[in-house]
């Protein structure tokens, strides 16, 4: 129980730093006066709401089916898009490297999966595999961000890394709903990440891909 409390605290702390990181990168938006204050309120309202709903009150029914849980996760991701929509101008005006950099926090969540697997807080095989996938995504995203910042034209790499990152999250979410739900139940700290960190990473991937294709289209129109 003590280790479980520590890993829960670990997840909350990493999510706080993730929220701060996303707000911080918005300062580098091409918009003259990005809405930093609004972004801070949005992301911390979202984080606090997730902590209260899934950490304190645990609103997920104990007998929820795998299909129902996966549907709830998808609905949660879709609804979280509203928070990004409220800041769409700021995010769309970010350079590609700043859309990729927050993915670095995936390495901490990956490490958390592995730690929970070691202490049998979640199934070992699932925790290790998903932990490695998260760490790999984080490494690829940060490495690519550095190359882009140095002027490298890495369009194909941006597409591939974003797709890999998205598939990683789909595998994690599907695994929770269809593979390990019976082992962990609905009162597990992984859901704190499922309904905050995962949607943040997903929308950053989608915005990055959108920027790739819209920028490419704009270049074609100019030429």
TANORNOR-V57356 format. One line per field, one symbol per residue. ss: DSSP state (~ for helix, > for strand, _ for the rest). burial: I if it has 24 or more other C-alpha atoms within 12 Angstrom, else O. A space follows every 10 residues. Layout:
# TANORNOR-V57356
ss = ???
burial = ???
This chain:
# TANORNOR-V57356
ss = _~~~~~~~~~ ~~~~~~~~~~ ~~~~~~~~__ _____~~~~~ ~~~~~~~~~~ ~~~~~~____ _____~~~~~ ~~~~~~~~~~ ~~~~~__~~~ ~~___~~~~~ ~~~~~~~~~~ ~~~~~~~~__ ___~~~~~~~ ~~~~~~~~~~ ~~~~~~~~~_ ____~~~~~~ ~~~~~~~~~~ ~~~~~~~~__ ~~~~_____~ ~~~~__~~~~ ~~~~~~~~~~ ~~~~~~~~~~ ~~_
burial = OOOIOOIIOI IIOIIIIIII IIIIIIIIIO OOOIIIOOII OIIIOIIOOI IOOIIOOOOI OOOOOIOOII OIIIOIIOOI IOIIOOIIOI IIIIIIIIII IIIIIIIIII IIIIIIIOOO IIIOOIIIOI IIIIIIIIII IIIIIIOIOO OOOOIOIIIO IIIIIIIIII IIIIIIIIII IOOIIIIIII IIIIIIIIII IIIIIIIIII IIOOOOOOOO OOO
